């Protein structure tokens, strides 16, 4: 998964081969709870997944000498991969028994785990299915608060909920990286408020060319390589007119 090609240096989100491809590859596992009788709303699942990525990035165990810090560093030194799997019933209870963090939305529950080697998933997670994450919104989402962070989805792409959850997680991470320490702390202390919405077609070009973080997919699944999937519109990253 790749970001705005204007990002300098050896970005972990670039599509072009780089030294990051030579490093051991890791993946950040995310598991969404989807019970047959009460599946979560799609938008809430996307927002909860994005917050889950931010929560583990901001957790003290992921920094310094924290227990998850080595895995987080190894993951971020290589390509930034995220895989979303689904669980229900006993599967979910087994997933909750592994080290990680469960983040709850209005109807969604997503558990995020420290990164694991690409071919070294814990057996409790390796058994879970990637497919079957096609979720719906019972009602159209309300308009996003313009004063809060918004992750804008490409209006021309159709992605499964699982794919979109990974992409919104990428976008949230790009925004996190570009914020100052003070801005990160303020966002974390507020509980990482954010919204995920599909952009209006007429605004998409403006969003992708306005200097905000842009996720460009590496094309491993579902969509073509280099496709712009999500724009991270955080108020602290918006350019001042005339600047």
URJO-V366056 format. One record per helix or strand. SS is the DSSP state (a for helix, b for strand). FROM is the first residue (numbers start at 0). TO is the last residue. If there is no record, write none. Layout:
SS_FROM_TO + SS_FROM_TO
This chain:
b_1_2 + a_18_21 + b_25_32 + a_41_57 + a_59_61 + a_68_76 + b_80_86 + a_88_95 + b_100_103 + b_108_111 + b_115_116 + a_122_125 + b_128_128 + b_149_152 + a_160_177 + a_180_188 + b_194_197 + a_200_207 + b_212_215 + b_227_232 + a_234_236
